[in-house]
Amino acid sequence: MKRLFAALFAATVAVLAASAGAAEPQGVSKNEIVVGSIQDLSGPIAGFGKQVRLGMMLRADEINEQGGINGRKLKLLVEDSGYDPKKAVLAAQKLVNQDKIFIMVGHIGTAQNNAAMPVQFEKNIVNFFPVTAAREMYEPFNRLKYSFAATYFDQVRTAMPKLVKDKGAKKVCIMYQDDEFGLEVLRGGEAALKTMSMELAEKTSYKRGATDFSSQVARMKASGCDFVLLGTIIRETIGAIAESRKAGFAPTFMGTSASYTDLIHKLGGKAMDGLYATMTVQNPYLDETSKQISFWATKYKTKFNEDPTVFSIYGYNAIDAFARAAAKAGPNLSTDSFIKAMDSMSFESDMFGSAPANFTPTKHLGSDASRLSQLQDGRWKVVSDYIKPN
């Protein structure tokens, strides 16, 4: 009888413990939801990382001022990866195992996300709206992966053929970052040219963090390229174009959403005019004719004493989308209830010009549509409608 009572007591304790765990999963308490993010705050794309972080902070503060999500305030914790995959793993381990986050939102960088996701998935932590357009952010399918951005691959393979044709280009080259991000741009370029029965005349790469691009530019010039696809981000985009201008090399340059940033013209100056880039939401200039965007941009600048950017919007929208799905999940928020809610979410186009997006239990990429902008007189101008891949 003693053994029977002991067994019954142990079983009861186990049930109660399981119930308590179900009621309050990691990162969720009666009054708080702990949200984690990893940004580059000290490395080569620290400009982007800071902007994403501030955008996330703005939306989190707004939500908390309005009472939170089903009575719970958001606690946003941000770690620095320095754009280094190894540091991203350490940051993920801290956020997941020490800080006990409920979800990872807006982690920046392709290689960094790929390195960190196994740490999260081991603890059933969702990777939500990472700031990278790599296909690995939703493929292969995993219930814990959600991505918002049209992939670099699709951006390039849909936009490049028309631009090459419009420019009458005969020889296409690519300069790309030698990592998962750059390789996705390369694959998109190769797929685009295949539809035109063309091949790359030259492909040249650089290591992450490089600052000298003279040899890459010399190779492309020697190949006679009149169109250059750039698998580059901030300073690499500026460096490649500046070196080309210096060398008398004047092809059409096209980048991806990774180089669609106000930092290109702010840091690179007039020489950057003419650059094309694929994009989704538009850069929020303070003097924007849209009153909604102008009001939002002014609010951002008042709070942080700097102009917002498209990366600020990425951070802002990621927190907003998380909050909407978490609210739909109801007061008993858990990973399972969040996924169930998210798998039925639809998002209409917003004031920033986002493409409509929707998610299902088998579709975790919100939208595969993108459009094209060009730098004209130091300002990004949208030059095409949204294009969806075939």
C-alpha positions in Angstrom: 0.0 0.0 0.0 2.9 2.3 0.8 4.4 1.7 -2.6 1.0 2.3 -4.2 0.4 5.6 -2.4 4.0 6.7 -3.2 3.4 5.9 -6.9 0.1 7.8 -6.9 1.7 10.8 -5.2 4.6 10.9 -7.7 2.1 10.7 -10.6 0.0 13.5 -9.2 3.1 15.7 -8.8 4.1 14.9 -12.3 0.7 15.9 -13.7 0.7 19.1 -11.7 4.1 20.0 -12.9 3.2 19.3 -16.5 0.1 21.5 -16.1 2.1 24.3 -14.6 4.6 24.0 -17.5 1.7 24.1 -20.0 0.2 27.2 -18.3 3.5 29.1 -18.3 5.9 28.0 -21.0 9.4 29.4 -21.2 9.4 33.1 -21.6 5.8 33.6 -20.7 4.6 34.7 -17.2 1.4 36.2 -15.9 2.6 39.7 -16.7 5.4 39.3 -19.3 6.5 37.8 -22.6 10.3 37.7 -23.1 11.3 38.3 -26.8 14.8 37.8 -27.9 16.7 39.1 -30.9 20.3 39.0 -32.3 21.7 41.9 -34.2 25.0 43.1 -35.5 25.7 46.0 -33.2 29.5 46.1 -33.7 30.4 44.5 -37.0 30.3 45.3 -40.7 26.5 45.8 -40.9 26.1 47.4 -37.4 24.2 50.2 -39.2 21.5 47.8 -40.1 21.5 46.0 -36.7 21.0 49.3 -34.8 18.2 50.3 -37.1 16.3 47.0 -36.7 16.8 47.1 -32.9 15.3 50.7 -32.7 12.4 49.7 -34.9 11.6 46.8 -32.6 12.0 49.0 -29.5 9.5 51.5 -30.9 6.8 49.0 -31.6 7.4 47.1 -28.3 7.1 50.4 -26.4 3.8 51.2 -28.2 2.4 47.8 -27.4 3.3 48.1 -23.7 1.9 51.6 -23.5 -1.4 50.2 -24.8 -1.5 47.5 -22.1 0.5 44.7 -23.7 -0.7 41.5 -25.3 -3.6 39.9 -23.4 -2.4 41.8 -20.3 1.3 40.8 -20.7 4.0 43.4 -21.4 6.8 42.7 -23.9 10.4 42.4 -22.6 12.8 42.8 -25.5 16.3 41.4 -25.1 18.9 42.0 -27.8 22.3 40.4 -28.1 25.2 41.4 -30.4 26.6 38.9 -32.9 29.1 41.2 -34.6 27.9 39.5 -37.8 29.9 36.5 -36.8 28.0 33.1 -36.9 30.1 31.8 -33.9 29.1 34.8 -31.8 25.5 34.3 -33.0 25.5 30.8 -31.5 26.8 32.1 -28.2 24.1 34.8 -28.3 21.4 32.3 -29.0 22.6 30.1 -26.2 22.4 33.0 -23.7 19.0 34.1 -24.9 17.5 30.6 -25.0 19.1 28.9 -22.0 19.9 31.8 -19.6 17.3 34.5 -20.4 14.6 32.0 -21.2 13.1 33.8 -24.2 9.7 32.7 -25.6 10.6 33.5 -29.2 13.4 34.8 -31.4 12.4 37.8 -33.6 14.2 39.6 -36.3 17.6 38.0 -36.0 19.8 39.6 -38.7 22.0 37.7 -41.1 21.8 34.5 -43.2 24.8 32.6 -41.8 24.1 33.8 -38.3 20.5 32.5 -38.4 21.6 29.2 -39.9 24.1 28.8 -37.0 21.7 29.8 -34.3 18.5 28.0 -35.2 19.6 24.6 -34.0 20.1 26.1 -30.5 16.5 27.5 -30.6 14.9 24.4 -32.1 16.3 22.2 -29.4 14.2 24.1 -26.9 11.1 24.5 -29.2 11.8 28.3 -29.8 10.3 29.8 -33.0 12.6 31.7 -35.4 10.3 34.5 -36.4 10.7 37.0 -39.3 14.6 36.9 -39.5 16.1 39.9 -41.3 17.5 38.0 -44.2 15.9 36.9 -47.4 17.6 33.5 -47.7 15.5 30.4 -48.6 16.8 28.6 -45.5 14.6 30.8 -43.4 11.6 28.8 -44.4 13.1 25.8 -46.2 13.2 22.9 -45.6 9.9 23.3 -43.9 10.0 23.5 -40.1 7.0 24.4 -37.9 9.3 26.7 -36.0 10.4 28.8 -39.0 8.5 31.9 -40.3 9.9 34.3 -42.9 8.4 37.5 -44.3 10.8 38.5 -47.1 10.8 37.5 -50.7 14.0 35.5 -51.1 17.2 36.9 -52.6 16.9 34.0 -55.1 13.4 35.1 -56.2 14.2 38.8 -56.1 17.0 38.4 -58.6 15.5 35.8 -60.9 12.3 37.8 -61.3 13.8 41.4 -61.6 17.0 40.8 -63.5 15.8 39.5 -66.8 13.7 42.6 -67.5 16.4 45.0 -66.4 19.0 43.2 -68.5 16.7 43.4 -71.5 15.8 47.0 -70.9 19.5 48.0 -70.7 20.4 45.9 -73.7 23.1 44.3 -71.7 25.3 41.7 -73.4 27.7 40.5 -70.7 26.6 40.0 -67.1 29.0 39.7 -64.2 28.5 39.1 -60.5 30.4 40.2 -57.4 29.2 38.4 -54.3 29.9 37.8 -50.6 31.5 34.4 -50.1 28.9 33.0 -47.7 25.3 31.7 -47.7 23.9 35.2 -48.5 26.1 35.8 -51.5 25.6 32.3 -52.8 21.8 32.8 -52.8 22.3 35.9 -54.9 24.6 34.0 -57.3 22.1 31.2 -57.7 19.3 33.7 -58.4 21.4 35.4 -61.0 22.3 32.1 -62.7 18.6 31.1 -62.7 17.6 34.5 -64.3 20.2 34.2 -67.0 19.2 30.6 -67.8 15.7 31.9 -68.8 17.5 34.2 -71.2 19.9 31.6 -72.6 22.8 33.5 -71.2 25.6 32.7 -68.8 27.7 34.8 -66.4 30.7 36.4 -68.1 32.5 36.7 -64.9 31.9 35.9 -61.2 34.1 37.1 -58.4 33.7 36.9 -54.7 35.1 38.5 -51.5 35.3 37.4 -47.9 32.9 38.8 -45.3 34.3 42.0 -43.9 36.6 42.8 -46.9 37.3 46.5 -47.7 39.4 46.4 -50.9 37.6 45.4 -54.1 40.1 46.6 -56.7 40.9 43.1 -57.9 37.3 42.1 -58.3 36.5 45.3 -60.2 39.5 44.8 -62.4 38.4 41.3 -63.3 34.9 42.4 -64.2 36.2 45.3 -66.3 38.6 43.1 -68.2 35.7 40.7 -69.0 33.8 43.6 -70.7 30.8 43.3 -68.4 28.0 45.9 -69.0 25.8 44.7 -66.2 26.9 43.7 -62.7 24.8 41.9 -60.1 25.9 42.7 -56.6 25.6 40.2 -53.8 26.8 42.9 -51.5 25.5 44.7 -48.4 26.6 48.3 -47.2 30.3 49.1 -47.5 30.9 46.4 -50.2 28.2 48.0 -52.4 29.7 51.4 -51.9 33.3 50.1 -52.3 32.5 48.2 -55.5 30.8 51.1 -57.2 33.3 53.7 -56.0 36.2 51.6 -57.3 34.4 51.1 -60.6 33.9 54.8 -61.0 37.6 55.3 -60.3 38.6 52.7 -62.8 36.3 54.1 -65.6 34.1 51.0 -65.4 30.5 52.0 -65.9 28.1 49.0 -66.1 24.5 48.9 -64.8 24.6 47.9 -61.1 21.8 45.9 -59.5 21.7 44.8 -55.9 19.2 43.1 -53.7 17.2 44.2 -50.7 20.4 43.8 -48.7 21.7 46.9 -50.4 18.4 48.8 -50.4 19.3 51.2 -47.6 19.7 55.0 -47.2 23.2 54.3 -45.9 24.4 53.7 -49.5 23.8 57.2 -50.7 24.5 58.8 -47.3 27.9 57.2 -47.1 28.7 56.8 -50.8 27.5 60.1 -52.1 26.7 61.1 -55.7 28.7 58.2 -57.1 26.0 55.8 -56.0 23.3 57.4 -58.2 22.0 54.9 -60.8 22.2 51.8 -58.6 19.2 49.5 -58.8 18.1 47.3 -55.9 15.2 44.9 -55.4 13.0 45.8 -52.4 9.6 45.5 -50.7 8.8 48.2 -48.2 10.0 51.7 -49.1 12.6 53.8 -47.2 10.6 56.2 -44.9 12.0 59.7 -45.7 10.9 62.4 -43.2 9.4 64.5 -46.0 7.5 61.6 -47.4 4.2 62.8 -49.1 2.3 60.1 -47.2 1.1 61.7 -44.0 1.1 58.3 -42.2 4.7 57.6 -43.0 5.7 61.2 -42.2 4.0 61.0 -38.8 5.6 57.6 -38.1 9.1 58.8 -39.2 8.8 62.0 -37.1 7.8 59.9 -34.0 10.8 57.6 -34.6 13.2 60.6 -34.9 11.8 62.3 -31.8 12.4 59.1 -29.8 15.8 58.1 -31.1 17.2 61.4 -32.5 18.0 59.8 -35.9 16.1 59.2 -39.1 14.4 55.9 -39.6 15.3 53.6 -42.4 13.8 50.6 -44.2 15.6 48.3 -41.6 13.8 50.2 -38.9 10.6 49.2 -40.6 11.7 45.5 -40.7 12.2 45.6 -36.9 8.9 47.5 -36.3 6.9 45.2 -38.5 8.4 42.0 -37.1 7.3 42.9 -33.5 3.9 44.1 -34.8 3.3 40.8 -36.6 4.4 38.8 -33.6 2.1 40.8 -31.4 -0.9 40.3 -33.6 -0.4 36.5 -33.8 0.3 36.3 -30.0 -2.9 38.2 -29.3 -4.9 35.9 -31.6 -3.4 32.9 -29.7 -5.2 34.1 -26.6 -4.3 34.3 -22.9 -2.9 30.7 -22.9 0.1 31.6 -25.0 2.4 28.7 -25.8 4.5 27.7 -28.8 1.7 25.5 -30.0 -1.0 28.1 -29.6 1.2 30.7 -31.3 1.9 28.4 -34.3 -1.8 27.6 -34.6 -2.7 31.3 -34.7 0.2 32.2 -37.0 -0.8 29.5 -39.5 -4.0 31.3 -40.2 -2.7 34.9 -40.3 -3.1 37.2 -43.2 -1.5 40.7 -43.4 -2.8 43.4 -45.7 -0.5 45.9 -47.4 0.5 48.5 -44.8 1.5 52.2 -44.9 5.0 51.3 -45.8 4.0 49.5 -49.0 4.5 45.9 -47.8 3.1 43.2 -50.1 0.1 41.4 -48.7 1.2 38.2 -46.9 -0.5 35.1 -45.6 0.6 31.9 -43.7 -0.8 28.4 -43.6 0.2 25.2 -41.8 2.3 24.3 -44.9 3.3 27.8 -46.1 5.7 29.8 -43.8 6.9 32.5 -46.2 4.5 35.4 -46.1 5.1 36.7 -49.7 7.4 36.0 -52.5 6.8 39.3 -54.3 9.4 42.1 -54.7 9.9 45.3 -56.7 12.7 47.4 -58.0 14.0 50.8 -56.9 16.8 53.1 -58.2 18.9 55.7 -56.6 18.2 59.0 -58.3 19.7 62.2 -56.9 20.6 60.6 -53.6 17.1 59.2 -53.0 15.5 55.8 -53.6 12.7 55.9 -56.2 10.4 52.9 -56.8 10.6 52.0 -60.5 8.5 48.9 -60.8 5.4 47.3 -59.4 5.5 44.1 -57.4 6.6 41.1 -59.3 5.9 37.5 -58.3 8.1 34.7 -59.6 6.6 32.3 -62.1 
